């Protein structure tokens, strides 16, 4: 079985800035991944990350996520793609420095979408990398879209497609971002409480209480991410999704499937 992990763009960058990578967090997360691989050399891991203040700024400015006609000026598409790749290089280099055999695989090079949803993606290079004990690193990216011209494909959408439409069936997905899912936005409501467990019994209530991102996020924020993960859990009943903050010890424990003292667990 495989483990997927996503480094949220809001934790590896300052999303209110412009291409502001948080190197301390990125390096700490890379070290946490290295520690998990050292503890379990058989760990088969796919890493994804968001674009944060790199890609989201250009995508929002030029409307890449809303779609650009074929005959439109595509400079915004190119700028968004380039920014996402700059952050990807930073993340991959940090992983390599920590001893993780990370290899970058750009989704847009082999992906197309329709109506903002992945239509086709050549995922064999990811499987091949895993067969060679490498750690593939993907990222939220631009896409050519048959319906709306262009689209932005979130990291969660990429991981979901991998889980459903490739041989890489994950046993767990770890989302590193907020410290947990809360009853309300903890940045705006001091009475917000963490939700330790989300199941079929409370998913509707949880989705009602979550909202969009506080900064530029063309992929929809927490509510859309949770909804997508729940759809994935319904399709793969044995899957567990863990949402945790960027605490290295928690990340290592989550990758190893150990019990966690904080965060949110989502399961059937």
C-alpha positions as CSV (number, residue, x, y, z in Angstrom):
1,X,0.0,0.0,0.0
2,X,1.0,3.6,-0.5
3,X,0.9,6.8,1.5
4,X,0.2,10.2,0.0
5,X,1.2,13.4,1.7
6,X,0.4,17.0,0.8
7,X,2.3,20.0,2.1
8,X,-0.2,22.8,2.1
9,X,0.7,26.0,0.3
10,X,-0.4,28.0,3.3
11,X,2.2,26.4,5.5
12,X,5.2,26.2,3.1
13,X,4.7,29.8,2.0
14,X,3.2,33.0,3.3
15,X,0.1,33.1,1.1
16,X,-0.4,36.8,1.8
17,X,3.0,37.6,0.3
18,X,4.5,37.2,-3.2
19,X,6.6,34.0,-3.7
20,X,7.5,33.9,0.0
21,X,8.7,30.4,0.8
22,X,9.0,29.5,4.4
23,X,12.3,27.7,4.3
24,X,12.3,26.8,8.0
25,X,9.0,24.9,7.6
26,X,10.0,23.3,4.3
27,X,13.3,22.0,5.8
28,X,11.5,20.7,8.9
29,X,9.0,18.8,6.8
30,X,11.7,17.4,4.7
31,X,13.4,16.2,7.8
32,X,10.2,14.6,9.1
33,X,9.8,12.7,5.8
34,X,13.4,11.5,6.1
35,X,12.8,10.3,9.6
36,X,9.7,8.3,8.6
37,X,11.7,6.7,5.7
38,X,14.5,5.8,8.1
39,X,12.0,4.2,10.5
40,X,10.3,2.3,7.7
41,X,12.5,1.8,4.7
42,X,9.6,0.1,2.9
43,X,7.5,3.3,3.1
44,X,6.2,4.0,-0.5
45,X,5.4,7.7,-0.5
46,X,4.0,10.2,-3.0
47,X,4.5,13.8,-2.0
48,X,2.4,16.7,-3.3
49,X,2.4,20.3,-2.4
50,X,0.3,23.4,-3.0
51,X,1.5,26.6,-4.7
52,X,0.8,29.0,-2.0
53,X,2.0,32.6,-2.6
54,X,3.8,31.3,-5.8
55,X,1.2,30.0,-8.3
56,X,-2.0,31.3,-6.7
57,X,-1.1,35.0,-7.1
58,X,-0.6,34.8,-10.9
59,X,-3.6,32.4,-11.4
60,X,-5.9,34.8,-9.5
61,X,-4.5,37.9,-11.3
62,X,-4.9,36.5,-14.8
63,X,-8.0,34.3,-14.2
64,X,-6.3,31.1,-15.3
65,X,-8.6,29.1,-13.0
66,X,-11.7,30.6,-14.7
67,X,-10.5,29.7,-18.2
68,X,-8.7,31.5,-21.0
69,X,-9.8,31.1,-24.6
70,X,-7.4,29.5,-27.0
71,X,-6.8,32.8,-28.8
72,X,-6.3,34.8,-25.6
73,X,-3.0,36.1,-24.2
74,X,-1.6,33.1,-22.2
75,X,1.1,35.0,-20.3
76,X,-0.7,34.4,-17.1
77,X,-0.8,30.7,-17.7
78,X,3.0,30.7,-18.3
79,X,3.7,32.8,-15.2
80,X,1.5,30.5,-13.0
81,X,3.3,27.4,-14.3
82,X,6.7,28.9,-13.8
83,X,5.9,30.1,-10.3
84,X,4.6,26.6,-9.3
85,X,7.8,25.1,-10.7
86,X,10.0,27.5,-8.7
87,X,8.4,26.4,-5.4
88,X,8.6,22.8,-6.5
89,X,12.3,23.1,-7.0
90,X,12.7,24.6,-3.5
91,X,10.7,21.7,-2.0
92,X,12.6,19.0,-3.9
93,X,16.0,20.5,-3.1
94,X,15.1,20.5,0.6
95,X,14.0,16.9,0.4
96,X,17.2,15.9,-1.4
97,X,19.3,17.8,1.2
98,X,17.5,15.7,3.9
99,X,18.5,12.5,2.2
100,X,15.1,11.8,0.6
101,X,15.5,10.6,-3.0
102,X,12.9,13.1,-4.3
103,X,12.2,13.5,-8.0
104,X,10.0,16.2,-9.5
105,X,7.3,15.2,-11.9
106,X,5.4,18.1,-13.4
107,X,1.7,17.3,-13.8
108,X,0.9,19.7,-16.6
109,X,3.4,18.0,-18.9
110,X,1.2,15.0,-19.2
111,X,-2.2,16.1,-18.0
112,X,-5.3,17.6,-19.6
113,X,-8.7,18.5,-18.1
114,X,-12.3,19.1,-19.0
115,X,-14.5,21.5,-17.1
116,X,-11.8,21.9,-14.5
117,X,-11.6,18.2,-13.8
118,X,-8.7,15.9,-14.8
119,X,-9.6,14.1,-18.0
120,X,-6.3,12.3,-18.8
121,X,-3.0,12.0,-16.9
122,X,-0.1,9.8,-17.8
123,X,0.8,8.5,-14.3
124,X,3.2,5.7,-15.2
125,X,6.3,7.8,-14.5
126,X,5.1,8.1,-10.9
127,X,4.6,4.3,-10.6
128,X,8.0,3.8,-12.2
129,X,9.7,6.2,-9.7
130,X,8.2,4.3,-6.8
131,X,9.4,1.0,-8.3
132,X,12.9,2.4,-8.2
133,X,12.5,3.5,-4.5
134,X,12.4,7.1,-5.5
135,X,9.9,9.6,-3.9
136,X,7.9,11.4,-6.6
137,X,7.0,15.0,-5.9
138,X,4.0,16.6,-7.7
139,X,2.3,19.9,-7.2
140,X,-0.8,21.9,-7.9
141,X,-0.5,23.0,-11.5
142,X,-2.0,24.6,-14.6
143,X,-3.8,22.5,-17.3
144,X,-5.1,22.9,-20.8
145,X,-8.8,22.4,-20.6
146,X,-11.0,21.2,-23.4
147,X,-14.1,23.1,-22.2
148,X,-12.9,26.3,-20.7
149,X,-9.5,26.7,-22.2
150,X,-7.3,26.6,-19.1
151,X,-7.7,25.3,-15.5
152,X,-5.9,25.0,-12.2
153,X,-5.7,21.4,-10.8
154,X,-5.3,21.3,-7.1
155,X,-2.9,18.9,-5.3
156,X,-5.9,17.2,-3.7
157,X,-7.4,16.6,-7.1
158,X,-4.1,15.1,-8.3
159,X,-3.9,12.8,-5.3
160,X,-7.5,11.8,-5.7
161,X,-7.0,10.9,-9.4
162,X,-3.9,8.8,-8.5
163,X,-5.9,7.0,-5.9
164,X,-8.8,6.2,-8.2
165,X,-7.3,5.9,-11.7
166,X,-3.9,4.4,-11.2
167,X,-2.5,1.2,-9.5
168,X,-1.4,3.4,-6.5
169,X,-4.1,2.7,-4.0
170,X,-3.2,4.6,-0.8
171,X,-4.0,3.3,2.7
172,X,-3.6,6.9,4.1
173,X,-3.4,10.4,2.9
174,X,-1.8,13.0,5.2
175,X,-2.7,16.7,4.6
176,X,-0.3,19.1,6.3
177,X,-1.9,22.5,6.8
178,X,-4.1,23.7,9.6
179,X,-3.6,21.9,13.0
180,X,-7.1,20.3,12.6
181,X,-10.5,20.9,11.1
182,X,-12.4,23.3,13.4
183,X,-16.1,23.9,14.1
184,X,-15.5,27.5,12.7
185,X,-12.6,29.5,11.3
186,X,-10.2,29.6,14.3
187,X,-8.5,32.7,12.8
188,X,-11.8,34.6,13.1
189,X,-13.7,32.8,15.8
190,X,-11.9,32.3,19.2
191,X,-14.6,29.8,20.3
192,X,-13.8,27.5,17.4
193,X,-13.0,23.9,18.6
194,X,-11.0,21.2,16.8
195,X,-12.9,18.2,15.5
196,X,-10.8,15.1,16.2
197,X,-12.8,12.7,14.1
198,X,-15.0,13.1,11.0
199,X,-17.1,10.2,9.8
200,X,-20.4,9.7,7.9
201,X,-22.2,10.8,11.1
202,X,-20.9,14.4,11.1
203,X,-19.4,15.1,7.6
204,X,-22.5,17.2,6.5
205,X,-22.3,19.3,9.6
206,X,-18.5,19.8,9.3
207,X,-18.8,20.9,5.6
208,X,-21.5,23.4,6.6
209,X,-19.1,24.9,9.2
210,X,-16.0,25.2,7.0
211,X,-15.2,28.0,4.6
212,X,-12.9,29.3,1.9
213,X,-9.3,30.3,2.3
214,X,-8.4,33.6,3.9
215,X,-5.8,34.4,1.2
216,X,-5.6,33.9,-2.6
217,X,-6.6,30.3,-3.2
218,X,-7.9,29.5,-6.7
219,X,-8.6,25.9,-5.6
220,X,-11.4,26.7,-3.2
221,X,-10.1,26.5,0.4
222,X,-10.9,24.1,3.2
223,X,-14.5,23.2,2.3
224,X,-13.7,22.0,-1.3
225,X,-10.7,20.1,0.0
226,X,-12.7,18.3,2.7
227,X,-15.5,17.5,0.2
228,X,-13.0,16.0,-2.3
229,X,-11.4,13.9,0.4
230,X,-14.8,12.6,1.6
231,X,-15.7,11.6,-1.9
232,X,-12.4,9.7,-2.1
233,X,-13.1,7.9,1.3
234,X,-16.6,6.9,0.0
235,X,-14.9,5.3,-3.0
236,X,-12.1,3.7,-1.0
237,X,-13.7,2.7,2.3
238,X,-10.4,1.5,3.9
239,X,-8.7,4.9,3.3
240,X,-7.9,7.2,6.2
241,X,-7.2,10.9,5.8
242,X,-5.3,12.8,8.5
243,X,-5.2,16.6,8.7
244,X,-2.4,17.9,10.9
245,X,-0.3,20.9,11.4
246,X,3.4,21.3,10.2
247,X,4.9,19.8,13.4
248,X,7.7,17.4,12.3
249,X,7.0,14.8,15.0
250,X,3.4,14.7,14.0
251,X,4.2,14.4,10.3
252,X,6.6,11.5,11.0
253,X,4.1,9.7,13.2
254,X,1.3,10.2,10.6
255,X,3.4,8.8,7.8
256,X,4.2,5.7,10.0
257,X,0.5,5.2,10.8
258,X,1.1,5.9,14.5
259,X,-1.6,7.3,16.9
260,X,-1.7,11.1,16.9
261,X,-2.4,13.4,19.9
262,X,-3.8,16.2,17.7
263,X,-5.2,16.8,14.3
264,X,-8.3,15.4,12.6
265,X,-8.9,11.9,11.3
266,X,-11.4,11.3,8.5
267,X,-12.6,7.8,7.9
268,X,-15.8,5.8,7.1
